[in-house]
């Protein structure tokens, strides 16, 4: 087993510089994904972290928030709707 969320997010960084990219980091142990989410945000992606109250383990989102990687912090039940809303606004623009 190797943590892989950072690799996933980092693979999308070049795309975020050219296209519309959104990413969310959800409940999880450790720090995997936090740096990748930060790099995505720096490349222009829209980023979200799950809030502490709805996380089973507030590790990965906590580190992402501390790094300034998340543009928004939302409860799990609101993340999908927010991502769809961002996508809808992009299509209109």
N, C-alpha and C positions, 0 to 999 in steps of 0.2 A: 504494500500500500504506500502510495506517495500522494501527498496533498497536490491537487491539480487545479484548483480554482484560479490561482495566480497565472498558471500557464494558459488557461482558457481566456481570461481577461486580457493578458498580454498579447495573445494572438489576435485580438480584436483592435488593439491600439492603432495599427496602420489604417484599418478601415474607418475608425472613428475620426481620423483626420480628413477623410474624404466623403464619408457617408453619415447618415443619422444612426447612431448607436445608443442604445439604452441598456443598462445593466443593474441588477439588484443582487445584494449579498444577504443571504438569509442565515438563520440559526446555524451554529456550528462551533466546534471547539478549536481553539488555537487562533492563528492569525492568517491562515491561508486565504487568499483572495483580497486582503486589505490593500496591499501594495499594487496589485493589478487593477483594482477598482480606482485607486488614486491616479494611476497612470492613464486609465480610461478617461477619467474626469478631466485631467490635464490636456488630453487630446481632443476634448470637446464633447464627450459622451454625457448623457444624462444619467445620473447615478442615484441609487436609493439603498439605504440600509434598513433592515428590519429593526423595530424598536425592542427595547429590553423586555417590556411587559409581555410581549407575545412570543419571545424566543424560549425555546427549551434550554439552549445553551447560548448565552450572550457573549461568546468569545470573538468570532469572526466579525460580526457587525460592530461590536464595541471597538475593536482595533481600527476598523475602517473609519468609524466616526472620529476617533481620536486623531487619525492621520489627515482628517479633512477630506476624505475620499467621497463621502456621501453628500449629495446636494440636498437630499431630503431623508428624514428618518420617519418611517411609517409603520403602523401595525400591519401584521401579515395580511389581514383581510382587506387592506386598502391598496396594497402594492400592485396587484394585477390591474385594477381599475386605473390607477395613476399611470401605469405604463401605456395602457390603451389610450388614455386621454392625451398623453404626449405625442403618441403616434398619430392620432386623429388631427391634432393641431398642425403637425408637420405636413400632413397631406393637404390641408387647406392652404397653408402658406406657400 
